[in-house]
Amino acid sequence: MSAVRTVIKGCGGYLPERIVTNDEIAKMVDTSDSWITSRTGIKERRIAAEGELTSTMGAIAARAALDDAGMVPEDIDLIILATSTPDQTFPATAVTIQADLGITQGAAFDMQAVCSGFVFALSTADNYLKAGQFKRALVIGAEVFSRILDWKDRSTCVLFGDGAGAVVVEAQKLNGALTDRGILATCLRSDGRYRNKLYVDGGPSSTGTVGHVRMDGPEVFRHAVTNISEVIDATLQKAGYVSSDIDWFVPHQANKRILDGAARKLGLDPDRIIVTLDKHANTSAASIPLALSTGVADGRIKRGDLVLLEAMGGGFTWGALLIRW
């Protein structure tokens, strides 16, 4: 039986020019390069310049994805932006990107699921396209977490960076087989009982301020490997695959120990994991599309490869998505 699949047509990324190393962080808080590297795997991160906004970076990444797809902005009728750091409380930053790209048709909106945002946004686009409501979408993850960090809190300020990534997706009628290109299965989860384990201590309706990131690191780590493993297993079963079928694992780039733990549970060769954490740090909703664009640009991810995405973020939210590239 034929089926409509959401096929990835192109991807792109953008990183700010400024590189901040662990040694520079160590001049601001009581930490060291060896401490950060051993506990997180992070060596450096990019920090947005003054005047460089989530919309600025998102639009650049979107243009790169369009170029990679061989498309122009007028081909797009849906934009979903995953972000926890919008330009303004409203309007949605997605409409700013829409205007920047010169797109006047279709719809654009933001999605907030923190570090899981890109997986949630891509799953949402998949459902819109399969339902026939839209034909082609830009799904973007863009963050300037540097502006919601407490730079005196060494437990959080060492972890995050800024950046943006994007993919262009298109609805295509295919055979409905396991070998089809496109998104084959998605699973999304959340559990609000743990919302106080990773959060921002501000907001329009609570404090009237932007606030800063706060995190209970051990609790996040404890839940992460278990939650990620469960949702990956569910996604693979849904699609009719097993972990040994995976060509590339593209996880959210939060902590090297979490990535290693998830890979061990899956029985995956470490060489099959796309890792950008050391150079990018945790860019929240931007981390997966940035890792995808890195893996495609350097030739590792090729057409026909089976690619598994996963993420977990504040909420807690978590999810996985299986794609035939």
MARKOLSE-460338 format. One record per residue (C-alpha): residue in three letters; x, y, z. Coordinates in Angstrom, 1 decimal, decimal comma. Each point is the difference from the previous one (the first is absolute). Layout:
ATOM  code       X       Y       Z
ATOM   ALA       X       Y       Z
...
This chain:
ATOM  code       X       Y       Z
ATOM   MET     0,0     0,0     0,0
ATOM   SER     1,2     3,5    -0,8
ATOM   ALA     0,6     2,5     2,8
ATOM   VAL     0,8     3,7     0,3
ATOM   ARG     3,5     0,5     1,5
ATOM   THR     1,7     3,1     1,2
ATOM   VAL     3,3     0,0    -1,8
ATOM   ILE     3,0     2,1     1,1
ATOM   LYS     1,1     2,0    -3,1
ATOM   GLY     2,7     2,2     1,5
ATOM   CYS     1,7     1,1     3,3
ATOM   GLY     2,1     2,8     1,1
ATOM   GLY     1,5     1,6     3,1
ATOM   TYR     1,5     3,2     1,4
ATOM   LEU     2,4     0,7     2,9
ATOM   PRO     1,0     3,4     1,3
ATOM   GLU     3,6     1,1    -0,6
ATOM   ARG     1,0     0,4     3,6
ATOM   ILE     1,5    -3,1     1,6
ATOM   VAL     0,2    -0,2     3,8
ATOM   THR     2,3    -2,7     1,3
ATOM   ASN    -0,1    -1,8     3,3
ATOM   ASP     3,1     2,0     1,1
ATOM   GLU    -1,9     3,2    -0,6
ATOM   ILE    -2,9    -1,3     2,1
ATOM   ALA     2,5    -0,9     2,8
ATOM   LYS     0,8     3,7     0,2
ATOM   MET    -3,6     0,8     0,9
ATOM   VAL    -0,9    -2,9     2,4
ATOM   ASP     1,8    -2,5     2,1
ATOM   THR     0,6    -2,8    -2,5
ATOM   SER     2,6    -1,3    -2,5
ATOM   ASP     0,3    -1,4    -3,4
ATOM   SER     0,7    -3,5     1,4
ATOM   TRP    -3,0     0,2     2,3
ATOM   ILE    -2,4     1,0    -2,8
ATOM   THR     1,4    -2,4    -2,5
ATOM   SER     0,0    -3,0     2,3
ATOM   ARG    -3,6     0,5     1,1
ATOM   THR    -1,6     1,2    -3,2
ATOM   GLY     2,2    -0,5    -3,0
ATOM   ILE    -0,2     3,7    -0,9
ATOM   LYS     3,1     1,9    -1,0
ATOM   GLU    -1,5     3,2    -1,4
ATOM   ARG    -3,2     1,7    -1,0
ATOM   ARG    -1,2     2,8    -2,3
ATOM   ILE    -1,5     3,2     1,4
ATOM   ALA    -2,2     2,3    -2,0
ATOM   ALA     1,2     3,5    -0,7
ATOM   GLU    -1,8     3,1     1,2
ATOM   GLY    -3,0     0,5    -2,2
ATOM   GLU     0,1    -3,6    -1,2
ATOM   LEU    -3,4    -1,4     0,8
ATOM   THR    -1,8    -3,4    -0,1
ATOM   SER    -1,7     1,2    -3,2
ATOM   THR     3,3     1,1    -1,5
ATOM   MET     1,6    -3,3     0,4
ATOM   GLY    -3,1    -2,0    -0,9
ATOM   ALA    -0,4     1,9    -3,3
ATOM   ILE     3,6    -0,7    -1,0
ATOM   ALA    -0,4    -3,7     0,8
ATOM   ALA    -3,3    -0,1    -1,9
ATOM   ARG     1,7     1,5    -3,1
ATOM   ALA     2,8    -2,5     0,2
ATOM   ALA    -2,6    -2,8     0,2
ATOM   LEU    -1,9     1,4    -3,0
ATOM   ASP     3,2     0,2    -2,0
ATOM   ASP     0,8    -3,6     0,9
ATOM   ALA    -3,5    -1,0    -1,2
ATOM   GLY     0,3     1,9    -3,2
ATOM   MET    -3,1     2,0     1,0
ATOM   VAL    -1,0     3,7     0,4
ATOM   PRO    -2,0     1,5     2,9
ATOM   GLU    -3,1     0,1    -2,2
ATOM   ASP    -0,1    -3,8     0,0
ATOM   ILE    -0,7     0,0     3,8
ATOM   ASP    -3,5     0,2     1,4
ATOM   LEU     0,7    -0,9     3,7
ATOM   ILE     2,7     1,1     2,5
ATOM   ILE     0,3    -1,5     3,4
ATOM   LEU     2,7     1,4     2,3
ATOM   ALA     1,1    -1,9     3,0
ATOM   THR     1,4     2,4     2,6
ATOM   SER     0,0     0,8     3,7
ATOM   THR     1,6     3,4    -0,7
ATOM   PRO    -2,3     2,0    -2,2
ATOM   ASP     0,8     3,5    -1,1
ATOM   GLN    -3,1     1,2     1,8
ATOM   THR    -2,8    -1,4     2,1
ATOM   PHE    -2,1     0,5    -3,0
ATOM   PRO    -0,4     0,0    -3,0
ATOM   ALA     1,5    -3,5    -0,7
ATOM   THR     3,6     0,3    -1,2
ATOM   ALA    -1,0    -2,3    -2,9
ATOM   VAL    -1,9     2,8    -1,6
ATOM   THR     3,0     2,3     0,2
ATOM   ILE     2,0    -2,7    -1,9
ATOM   GLN    -2,9    -0,4    -2,4
ATOM   ALA     0,1     3,7    -0,8
ATOM   ASP     3,8     0,0    -0,2
ATOM   LEU    -0,2    -2,7    -2,6
ATOM   GLY    -2,7     1,8    -1,9
ATOM   ILE    -2,6    -2,7     0,4
ATOM   THR    -3,6     1,3     0,0
ATOM   GLN    -2,0    -3,2    -0,4
ATOM   GLY    -0,8    -2,8     2,5
ATOM   ALA     0,6     0,1     3,7
ATOM   ALA     2,9     0,5     2,5
ATOM   PHE     0,1    -0,7     3,7
ATOM   ASP     2,3    -0,8     2,9
ATOM   MET     0,2    -3,2     2,0
ATOM   GLN     1,3    -0,3     3,5
ATOM   ALA     1,2    -3,3     1,3
ATOM   VAL     3,5     1,2     1,1
ATOM   CYS     2,8    -2,4    -1,1
ATOM   SER    -2,6    -2,4    -1,5
ATOM   GLY    -1,5     2,8    -2,1
ATOM   PHE     1,5    -1,0    -3,4
ATOM   VAL    -1,3    -3,6     0,3
ATOM   PHE    -3,4     1,3     1,1
ATOM   ALA    -0,1     2,6    -2,9
ATOM   LEU     1,1    -2,5    -2,6
ATOM   SER    -2,6    -2,5     1,2
ATOM   THR    -2,6     2,8    -0,2
ATOM   ALA     1,0     0,9    -3,5
ATOM   ASP    -0,2    -3,6    -1,0
ATOM   ASN    -3,6    -0,3     1,1
ATOM   TYR    -1,0     3,3    -1,8
ATOM   LEU     1,6    -1,2    -3,2
ATOM   LYS    -1,4    -3,5     0,2
ATOM   ALA    -3,5     1,5     0,6
ATOM   GLY     0,4     2,0    -3,2
ATOM   GLN    -0,3     3,4     1,7
ATOM   PHE     3,4     1,1    -1,2
ATOM   LYS     2,4    -1,1    -2,7
ATOM   ARG     3,4     1,1     1,1
ATOM   ALA     1,3     1,2     3,3
ATOM   LEU     3,0     1,7     1,6
ATOM   VAL     0,7    -1,5     3,4
ATOM   ILE     2,5     2,1     2,0
ATOM   GLY     1,7    -0,3     3,4
ATOM   ALA     1,6     3,2     1,1
ATOM   GLU     1,2     1,2     3,4
ATOM   VAL     1,9     2,7     1,8
ATOM   PHE     0,3    -1,7     3,4
ATOM   SER     2,9     2,3     0,9
ATOM   ARG    -2,6     2,7     0,8
ATOM   ILE    -1,8    -2,1     2,6
ATOM   LEU     3,0    -1,4     1,8
ATOM   ASP     1,2     1,1     3,4
ATOM   TRP     3,7     0,4    -0,8
ATOM   LYS     0,8    -0,4     3,7
ATOM   ASP    -1,6    -3,4     0,2
ATOM   ARG     2,7    -2,5    -1,1
ATOM   SER    -2,5    -2,9     0,0
ATOM   THR    -1,8     1,5    -3,0
ATOM   CYS     2,1     2,7    -1,7
ATOM   VAL     2,6    -2,6    -1,2
ATOM   LEU    -2,6    -2,1    -1,8
ATOM   PHE    -1,7     2,2    -2,6
ATOM   GLY     0,7     1,8    -3,3
ATOM   ASP    -1,8     1,8    -2,8
ATOM   GLY    -0,8    -1,1    -3,5
ATOM   ALA    -2,7    -1,0    -2,5
ATOM   GLY    -0,8    -2,9    -2,3
ATOM   ALA    -2,7    -0,6    -2,5
ATOM   VAL    -1,5    -2,7    -2,3
ATOM   VAL    -2,2     0,3    -3,1
ATOM   VAL    -2,6    -2,8    -0,1
ATOM   GLU    -2,5    -0,9    -2,8
ATOM   ALA    -3,0    -2,3    -0,2
ATOM   GLN     0,5    -2,8    -2,5
ATOM   LYS    -2,3    -2,9    -1,0
ATOM   LEU     2,2    -3,1     0,3
ATOM   ASN    -0,5    -3,8     0,2
ATOM   GLY    -0,6    -0,3     3,7
ATOM   ALA     2,9    -2,4     0,4
ATOM   LEU     2,7    -0,1     2,6
ATOM   THR     2,5     1,1    -2,7
ATOM   ASP    -2,0     3,3    -0,6
ATOM   ARG     1,9     3,2     0,5
ATOM   GLY    -1,3     2,4     2,6
ATOM   ILE    -1,3    -0,1     3,5
ATOM   LEU    -0,9    -3,5     0,9
ATOM   ALA    -1,0     0,3     3,7
ATOM   THR    -0,1     2,5     2,8
ATOM   CYS    -0,7    -0,3     3,8
ATOM   LEU    -0,4     3,0     2,3
ATOM   ARG    -0,2     0,0     3,8
ATOM   SER    -0,3     2,5     2,9
ATOM   ASP    -0,3    -0,2     3,8
ATOM   GLY    -0,7     3,3     1,7
ATOM   ARG     0,7    -1,4     3,5
ATOM   TYR     3,7     0,7    -0,7
ATOM   ARG    -0,5     3,5    -1,3
ATOM   ASN     2,1     1,5     2,9
ATOM   LYS     3,0    -2,1    -0,8
ATOM   LEU     0,9     2,1    -3,1
ATOM   TYR    -1,6     3,3    -0,4
ATOM   VAL     0,3     3,8    -0,3
ATOM   ASP    -0,8     2,0     3,2
ATOM   GLY    -2,0     2,7    -1,7
ATOM   GLY    -2,8     0,6    -2,4
ATOM   PRO    -2,7     2,6    -1,0
ATOM   SER    -2,8    -1,4     2,2
ATOM   SER     2,2    -0,9     3,0
ATOM   THR     2,8     2,5     0,5
ATOM   GLY    -0,4     2,4    -2,9
ATOM   THR     3,7    -0,7    -0,8
ATOM   VAL     1,9    -2,2    -2,4
ATOM   GLY     1,8    -1,9     2,8
ATOM   HIS     3,0    -2,4    -0,1
ATOM   VAL     0,4    -3,7    -0,7
ATOM   ARG     0,0    -2,2     3,2
ATOM   MET     0,7    -3,7     0,0
ATOM   ASP     0,3    -3,0     2,3
ATOM   GLY     2,7    -1,7    -2,0
ATOM   PRO     0,1    -3,4     1,7
ATOM   GLU    -3,8    -0,4    -0,3
ATOM   VAL     0,0     1,0    -3,7
ATOM   PHE     2,8    -2,5    -0,6
ATOM   ARG    -1,8    -2,8     1,9
ATOM   HIS    -3,2     0,4    -2,0
ATOM   ALA     1,7     0,7    -3,4
ATOM   VAL     1,5    -3,4    -0,8
ATOM   THR    -3,1    -1,9     1,1
ATOM   ASN    -2,5     2,2    -1,8
ATOM   ILE     2,1     0,2    -3,2
ATOM   SER     0,4    -3,8    -0,2
ATOM   GLU    -3,7    -0,5     0,5
ATOM   VAL    -1,1     2,4    -2,7
ATOM   ILE     2,6    -1,3    -2,5
ATOM   ASP    -1,2    -3,6     0,5
ATOM   ALA    -3,6     1,1    -0,5
ATOM   THR     0,9     1,9    -3,2
ATOM   LEU     2,0    -2,9    -1,5
ATOM   GLN    -2,8    -2,5     0,8
ATOM   LYS    -2,5     2,4    -1,6
ATOM   ALA     2,0     0,1    -3,2
ATOM   GLY     0,8    -3,7     0,0
ATOM   TYR     3,8     0,4     0,5
ATOM   VAL     2,5    -1,0     2,6
ATOM   SER     3,0     2,0     1,3
ATOM   SER     2,5    -1,9    -2,1
ATOM   ASP    -1,7     1,4    -3,2
ATOM   ILE     0,9     3,6     1,0
ATOM   ASP     2,6     1,6    -2,3
ATOM   TRP     0,3     3,2     2,0
ATOM   PHE    -1,1     1,1     3,5
ATOM   VAL    -0,4     3,8     0,2
ATOM   PRO    -0,9     0,8     3,7
ATOM   HIS    -0,6     3,2     1,7
ATOM   GLN     3,5     1,3     1,1
ATOM   ALA    -0,3     0,4     3,7
ATOM   ASN     2,6    -2,0     1,7
ATOM   LYS     2,5    -2,6    -1,3
ATOM   ARG    -0,7    -2,4     2,8
ATOM   ILE    -3,7     0,0    -0,9
ATOM   LEU     0,8    -0,6    -3,6
ATOM   ASP     2,4    -2,9     0,9
ATOM   GLY    -2,6    -1,5     2,3
ATOM   ALA    -2,7     0,1    -2,6
ATOM   ALA     2,3    -1,5    -2,6
ATOM   ARG     1,0    -2,8     2,3
ATOM   LYS    -3,6    -0,9     0,7
ATOM   LEU    -0,7    -0,1    -3,7
ATOM   GLY     3,1    -2,0    -0,7
ATOM   LEU     1,2     2,7    -2,5
ATOM   ASP     3,6     0,4    -1,2
ATOM   PRO     1,2     3,5     1,3
ATOM   ASP     1,2     0,7    -3,6
ATOM   ARG    -3,7     0,0    -1,0
ATOM   ILE    -0,8     3,0     2,2
ATOM   ILE     0,1     3,5    -1,3
ATOM   VAL     1,6     2,0     2,8
ATOM   THR     0,3     3,8    -0,2
ATOM   LEU    -0,2     0,6     3,8
ATOM   ASP     3,8     0,7     0,3
ATOM   LYS    -0,2     2,9    -2,4
ATOM   HIS    -3,6     1,3     0,4
ATOM   ALA    -0,9    -0,9     3,7
ATOM   ASN    -3,7    -0,4     0,6
ATOM   THR    -1,9     2,3    -2,4
ATOM   SER    -3,4    -1,4     1,2
ATOM   ALA    -2,5    -0,2    -2,9
ATOM   ALA     2,8     0,8    -2,5
ATOM   SER     2,3    -2,9     0,9
ATOM   ILE    -1,6    -2,7    -2,1
ATOM   PRO    -0,4     2,0    -3,3
ATOM   LEU     3,6     1,3     0,5
ATOM   ALA     1,3    -3,5     0,4
ATOM   LEU    -2,0    -1,2    -3,0
ATOM   SER     1,4     2,8    -2,2
ATOM   THR     3,5    -0,9     1,3
ATOM   GLY    -0,5    -3,7    -0,8
ATOM   VAL    -1,3     0,8    -3,5
ATOM   ALA     2,6     2,6    -0,8
ATOM   ASP     2,9    -2,3     0,8
ATOM   GLY    -1,5    -2,9    -2,0
ATOM   ARG    -0,8    -2,4     2,8
ATOM   ILE    -3,8     0,2    -0,3
ATOM   LYS    -1,0    -1,1    -3,6
ATOM   ARG    -3,2    -0,6    -1,9
ATOM   GLY    -1,6    -3,2     1,1
ATOM   ASP     1,6    -0,1     3,5
ATOM   LEU    -2,2    -0,8     2,9
ATOM   VAL     0,4     2,9     2,5
ATOM   LEU    -1,3     0,0     3,6
ATOM   LEU    -0,6     3,3     1,8
ATOM   GLU    -0,7     0,3     3,7
ATOM   ALA    -0,2     2,8     2,6
ATOM   MET    -1,0     0,7     3,6
ATOM   GLY    -0,5     3,4     1,5
ATOM   GLY    -1,7     2,0     2,8
ATOM   GLY    -3,5    -0,9     0,8
ATOM   PHE     1,1    -2,8    -0,1
ATOM   THR    -0,6    -0,5    -3,7
ATOM   TRP     1,6    -2,6    -2,1
ATOM   GLY    -0,5    -1,7    -3,4
ATOM   ALA     1,5    -1,9    -2,9
ATOM   LEU    -0,4     0,0    -3,7
ATOM   LEU     1,2    -2,5    -2,7
ATOM   ILE     0,8     1,2    -3,5
ATOM   ARG     1,0    -1,6    -3,2
ATOM   TRP     2,3     2,7    -1,4
